């Protein structure tokens, strides 16, 4: 199973990569939403983990673009964000994300959610 991680924070990226690789998942990485959209179109991952606040293109915009494209619209996208305000969960789900995970992540919950959407 191939997972695209779209994350601009190097420490978070390293953590997500290590966790996923330790479970046998193949990972692809992008540092911003624009690169994430491009990699999703060419690599066709089974799942996308998308940060929200990033340079160049934010995760919400990137996810909308992916959901509008027939080639990528069926790939589940999980929001990974430090936003934890009331109403954010509903907003992310309405933008096309299948799930919302707040940072800092809880390791067991993170892996459980990944397994659920693969």
ROKOL-272197 format. One record per residue: chain; residue number from 1; x, y, z of N, C-alpha, C in turn. Coordinates in pm, 1 decimal, decimal comma. Layout:
# ROKOL-272197
<"A" NUM <X Y Z> <X Y Z> <X Y Z>>
...
This chain:
# ROKOL-272197
<"A" 1 <83,9 -118,6 0,0> <0,0 0,0 0,0> <88,1 124,5 0,0>>
<"A" 2 <49,9 221,5 -82,3> <127,7 343,0 -99,1> <53,6 461,9 -37,8>>
<"A" 3 <124,0 537,1 47,7> <64,5 652,0 115,7> <143,4 777,7 81,6>>
<"A" 4 <72,2 880,6 37,4> <132,4 1011,1 10,3> <119,3 1096,6 135,3>>
<"A" 5 <233,6 1144,9 185,5> <236,0 1235,0 300,8> <264,6 1375,0 247,7>>
<"A" 6 <172,1 1468,0 271,6> <191,4 1607,1 228,7> <207,9 1689,2 356,2>>
<"A" 7 <330,6 1728,1 385,1> <364,2 1790,7 514,2> <488,8 1877,0 497,1>>
<"A" 8 <483,8 2001,4 543,6> <599,6 2090,4 529,7> <692,7 2089,8 649,9>>
<"A" 9 <648,8 2035,0 763,4> <731,6 2030,5 883,0> <817,4 1903,6 880,8>>
<"A" 10 <949,5 1922,1 877,1> <1041,4 1808,7 861,6> <1029,1 1706,8 975,0>>
<"A" 11 <1011,6 1753,1 1099,4> <999,0 1659,8 1212,3> <872,6 1574,9 1199,8>>
<"A" 12 <761,1 1639,2 1165,0> <635,9 1564,9 1146,2> <648,8 1465,5 1031,7>>
<"A" 13 <708,6 1509,8 922,8> <726,4 1423,5 805,5> <808,3 1299,6 842,4>>
<"A" 14 <915,6 1320,5 916,4> <1001,5 1210,1 957,7> <925,9 1112,9 1048,4>>
<"A" 15 <846,4 1166,2 1142,0> <767,2 1082,6 1231,8> <666,0 999,0 1153,1>>
<"A" 16 <588,4 1064,6 1064,4> <486,8 993,5 986,7> <551,6 886,4 899,4>>
<"A" 17 <662,5 922,4 833,7> <733,5 826,3 747,5> <779,3 705,2 828,6>>
<"A" 18 <842,0 728,6 943,8> <892,7 618,8 1026,5> <780,0 526,8 1073,0>>
<"A" 19 <671,4 588,4 1120,5> <556,7 509,4 1166,5> <500,0 422,3 1055,1>>
<"A" 20 <478,3 483,6 940,5> <416,3 411,2 828,8> <508,9 304,9 772,1>>
<"A" 21 <637,2 338,1 755,8> <733,2 240,3 704,5> <746,8 122,5 800,0>>
<"A" 22 <739,2 147,8 931,6> <750,9 38,9 1029,2> <633,4 -58,2 1020,4>>
<"A" 23 <523,0 -11,9 960,9> <405,4 -97,2 943,3> <401,5 -160,9 803,9>>
<"A" 24 <506,2 -137,5 725,0> <516,0 -198,8 593,1> <456,9 -117,4 479,5>>
<"A" 25 <417,4 6,5 507,0> <360,7 90,5 402,0> <471,6 160,8 324,4>>
<"A" 26 <450,0 176,9 194,6> <539,4 256,3 110,7> <494,1 401,6 122,8>>
<"A" 27 <588,6 494,8 135,3> <551,5 636,0 146,7> <612,4 719,0 34,6>>
<"A" 28 <536,7 819,1 -5,3> <580,4 920,9 -100,9> <562,2 1051,7 -26,1>>
<"A" 29 <646,9 1151,3 -52,2> <639,9 1273,9 26,2> <636,1 1398,5 -60,2>>
<"A" 30 <554,9 1494,4 -13,6> <547,4 1626,0 -76,8> <556,5 1730,8 34,0>>
<"A" 31 <617,3 1845,5 2,9> <637,5 1949,9 103,3> <532,5 2061,1 97,9>>
<"A" 32 <445,1 2058,7 -1,8> <337,1 2157,9 -10,6> <222,3 2099,7 -92,1>>
<"A" 33 <108,9 2167,2 -88,4> <-10,7 2117,0 -155,2> <3,7 2101,1 -305,3>>
<"A" 34 <73,9 2195,0 -367,9> <91,1 2188,6 -513,0> <169,2 2063,6 -553,4>>
<"A" 35 <277,7 2037,6 -482,3> <356,4 1916,7 -508,9> <273,6 1791,7 -476,3>>
<"A" 36 <191,9 1799,4 -372,1> <106,3 1687,8 -334,8> <6,3 1652,7 -444,0>>
<"A" 37 <-54,9 1753,4 -503,0> <-150,6 1731,8 -612,7> <-79,1 1665,7 -730,4>>
<"A" 38 <37,2 1716,6 -764,3> <113,9 1662,4 -877,2> <151,7 1515,2 -851,9>>
<"A" 39 <203,0 1485,3 -732,7> <241,2 1347,1 -702,2> <120,6 1253,5 -697,8>>
<"A" 40 <8,6 1302,0 -646,2> <-112,0 1218,2 -640,0> <-157,0 1178,8 -780,2>>
<"A" 41 <-149,8 1272,1 -874,3> <-192,1 1242,8 -1011,8> <-103,3 1137,3 -1077,3>>
<"A" 42 <27,6 1143,7 -1050,5> <120,9 1052,5 -1117,4> <144,9 922,8 -1041,4>>
<"A" 43 <141,0 927,0 -910,3> <172,6 809,2 -830,1> <50,1 727,2 -790,1>>
<"A" 44 <-68,7 788,3 -792,8> <-194,6 721,0 -756,5> <-182,3 646,2 -622,8>>
<"A" 45 <-156,7 719,3 -513,2> <-144,4 651,5 -383,4> <-278,1 593,7 -338,6>>
<"A" 46 <-273,3 503,1 -242,7> <-394,2 442,7 -186,7> <-458,0 533,1 -81,3>>
<"A" 47 <-378,2 624,8 -25,7> <-423,6 713,6 80,6> <-335,0 837,3 79,9>>
<"A" 48 <-394,7 953,0 116,7> <-317,7 1077,1 128,5> <-336,4 1132,7 268,9>>
<"A" 49 <-223,5 1166,1 333,5> <-224,4 1234,8 462,4> <-185,6 1379,6 432,9>>
<"A" 50 <-276,3 1472,6 458,9> <-260,3 1610,8 413,3> <-257,1 1709,2 529,6>>
<"A" 51 <-143,7 1779,6 543,0> <-135,6 1891,3 636,5> <-225,5 2002,4 582,3>>
<"A" 52 <-269,3 2091,7 669,2> <-355,5 2200,7 624,1> <-275,8 2327,2 593,2>>
<"A" 53 <-198,2 2374,4 689,5> <-121,3 2497,5 670,7> <14,0 2466,3 610,1>>
<"A" 54 <32,1 2506,0 482,1> <158,5 2483,1 412,2> <185,0 2598,7 317,9>>
<"A" 55 <311,6 2617,2 280,5> <343,0 2719,9 181,4> <295,5 2677,6 42,1>>
<"A" 56 <296,6 2769,3 -49,1> <261,2 2750,6 -190,7> <111,8 2722,1 -207,2>>
<"A" 57 <62,8 2610,4 -152,7> <-80,6 2576,0 -160,1> <-118,4 2502,2 -32,6>>
<"A" 58 <-224,6 2548,4 33,7> <-267,2 2483,5 158,0> <-338,6 2351,6 128,9>>
<"A" 59 <-354,3 2271,8 234,3> <-413,0 2139,3 220,0> <-558,5 2138,9 178,2>>
<"A" 60 <-633,9 2239,7 220,0> <-774,9 2248,1 179,9> <-789,3 2268,7 30,2>>
<"A" 61 <-710,8 2360,2 -24,1> <-712,7 2387,2 -168,5> <-667,1 2263,4 -245,4>>
<"A" 62 <-558,6 2201,4 -199,3> <-507,3 2081,8 -266,7> <-611,8 1970,7 -268,4>>
<"A" 63 <-680,3 1952,7 -157,5> <-782,2 1846,6 -149,6> <-899,0 1876,9 -242,9>>
<"A" 64 <-941,9 2000,9 -249,4> <-1050,6 2037,3 -343,5> <-1010,5 2005,2 -486,8>>
<"A" 65 <-886,8 2037,0 -524,1> <-837,9 2008,0 -659,4> <-838,4 1857,0 -684,4>>
<"A" 66 <-791,3 1780,4 -587,1> <-788,7 1633,8 -601,6> <-929,8 1577,0 -615,6>>
<"A" 67 <-1024,7 1630,6 -540,9> <-1162,2 1579,7 -544,0> <-1235,3 1618,7 -672,5>>
<"A" 68 <-1188,3 1722,7 -740,3> <-1249,2 1764,5 -867,7> <-1194,1 1685,6 -986,8>>
<"A" 69 <-1082,4 1615,7 -967,8> <-1017,7 1542,8 -1076,2> <-1065,4 1397,2 -1076,3>>
<"A" 70 <-1122,0 1349,4 -1188,6> <-1170,7 1210,6 -1195,4> <-1063,3 1106,2 -1163,1>>
<"A" 71 <-935,6 1137,5 -1190,2> <-826,6 1042,9 -1165,5> <-793,2 1028,6 -1017,8>>
<"A" 72 <-822,6 1132,1 -937,3> <-780,6 1131,1 -796,7> <-896,4 1146,8 -698,5>>
<"A" 73 <-1017,4 1164,6 -748,2> <-1129,4 1195,9 -658,2> <-1163,3 1084,7 -559,2>>
<"A" 74 <-1128,9 960,3 -592,1> <-1163,5 848,7 -503,6> <-1054,1 811,2 -403,8>>
<"A" 75 <-942,3 883,2 -407,1> <-835,2 856,8 -310,1> <-875,4 922,1 -177,8>>
<"A" 76 <-883,4 846,1 -68,1> <-918,5 907,4 60,7> <-807,7 1001,9 107,5>>
<"A" 77 <-850,1 1118,7 157,9> <-756,1 1219,4 208,5> <-788,9 1245,6 355,2>>
<"A" 78 <-688,5 1230,2 440,8> <-702,9 1255,4 584,1> <-631,5 1384,4 617,9>>
<"A" 79 <-701,4 1475,7 685,2> <-641,4 1601,3 728,9> <-559,1 1577,7 854,8>>
<"A" 80 <-435,9 1625,0 852,8> <-347,9 1622,1 969,9> <-318,9 1767,2 1003,6>>
<"A" 81 <-365,6 1814,3 1118,0> <-351,0 1956,3 1145,0> <-344,6 1989,1 1292,6>>
<"A" 82 <-282,6 2099,8 1322,8> <-279,6 2148,0 1460,6> <-402,2 2233,9 1489,7>>
<"A" 83 <-483,5 2260,6 1388,0> <-610,9 2329,1 1410,4> <-700,4 2237,6 1492,7>>
<"A" 84 <-747,2 2285,4 1603,7> <-835,5 2202,4 1685,9> <-947,7 2287,8 1743,5>>
<"A" 85 <-993,7 2381,6 1665,4> <-1100,4 2470,5 1710,3> <-1237,0 2406,1 1684,9>>
<"A" 86 <-1333,3 2450,7 1761,1> <-1469,9 2400,8 1744,5> <-1515,7 2431,5 1600,9>>
<"A" 87 <-1572,3 2331,6 1535,9> <-1621,2 2350,4 1399,7> <-1520,8 2311,8 1292,3>>
<"A" 88 <-1392,6 2301,1 1327,3> <-1291,8 2265,5 1226,9> <-1314,9 2126,7 1169,7>>
<"A" 89 <-1348,4 2030,0 1255,9> <-1371,2 1893,1 1210,0> <-1477,7 1890,6 1101,1>>
<"A" 90 <-1589,3 1956,0 1127,1> <-1699,2 1959,8 1030,1> <-1657,0 2030,1 901,4>>
<"A" 91 <-1580,3 2138,2 915,6> <-1534,7 2212,1 797,4> <-1444,6 2124,0 711,4>>
<"A" 92 <-1351,0 2053,5 775,1> <-1261,3 1967,6 698,5> <-1338,3 1856,6 628,1>>
<"A" 93 <-1431,9 1796,0 695,9> <-1510,7 1688,9 633,8> <-1591,1 1742,3 516,2>>
<"A" 94 <-1642,6 1864,4 527,6> <-1720,4 1923,4 418,4> <-1631,5 1959,8 299,4>>
<"A" 95 <-1500,9 1974,6 321,8> <-1407,2 2008,2 213,8> <-1358,6 1884,5 139,0>>
<"A" 96 <-1401,3 1766,1 180,9> <-1364,9 1645,5 107,9> <-1271,9 1551,3 181,9>>
<"A" 97 <-1225,0 1591,4 300,0> <-1142,6 1501,4 379,1> <-1231,4 1391,8 436,6>>
<"A" 98 <-1179,3 1269,1 445,6> <-1258,0 1159,2 503,0> <-1246,1 1154,3 654,3>>
<"A" 99 <-1139,7 1215,5 706,7> <-1113,6 1211,7 849,9> <-1022,8 1328,7 885,1>>
<"A" 100 <-1025,0 1363,1 1012,5> <-945,3 1473,2 1063,7> <-869,2 1422,9 1185,7>>
<"A" 101 <-736,8 1435,8 1186,0> <-654,6 1396,7 1300,2> <-579,9 1520,1 1348,6>>
<"A" 102 <-595,3 1551,9 1477,0> <-527,8 1667,9 1533,8> <-383,5 1633,9 1569,3>>
<"A" 103 <-294,9 1730,6 1548,5> <-155,9 1718,4 1591,3> <-143,5 1785,4 1727,2>>
<"A" 104 <-58,9 1738,1 1815,2> <25,2 1619,7 1798,1> <-59,5 1492,5 1795,3>>
<"A" 105 <-19,6 1400,1 1712,0> <-97,2 1277,5 1693,1> <-78,4 1181,8 1810,5>>
<"A" 106 <-176,9 1095,4 1827,6> <-165,7 981,4 1919,1> <-131,0 863,0 1829,6>>
<"A" 107 <-17,2 799,0 1855,6> <35,5 697,3 1764,2> <-63,3 586,6 1731,9>>
<"A" 108 <-127,0 528,6 1834,6> <-220,8 418,6 1811,3> <-339,8 463,4 1727,5>>
<"A" 109 <-394,4 580,4 1759,9> <-509,1 633,6 1685,0> <-470,3 660,2 1540,2>>
<"A" 110 <-353,3 718,3 1519,7> <-304,1 750,0 1385,7> <-298,9 623,7 1299,6>>
<"A" 111 <-234,6 518,1 1352,3> <-221,5 393,8 1275,8> <-355,7 325,2 1253,9>>
<"A" 112 <-443,8 334,4 1351,4> <-577,6 275,7 1338,0> <-655,8 343,8 1225,7>>
<"A" 113 <-649,0 475,5 1219,2> <-718,9 551,1 1114,5> <-661,5 517,3 977,4>>
<"A" 114 <-529,4 510,8 968,1> <-465,6 474,5 840,8> <-515,1 336,8 794,2>>
<"A" 115 <-513,1 239,8 883,7> <-560,2 103,5 848,2> <-706,6 106,1 802,8>>
<"A" 116 <-786,9 185,4 869,2> <-930,1 191,2 836,3> <-954,1 238,5 692,5>>
<"A" 117 <-873,5 333,2 644,6> <-899,0 391,2 512,5> <-818,5 327,5 400,9>>
<"A" 118 <-741,7 223,7 433,4> <-667,9 153,5 327,0> <-742,6 29,6 281,7>>
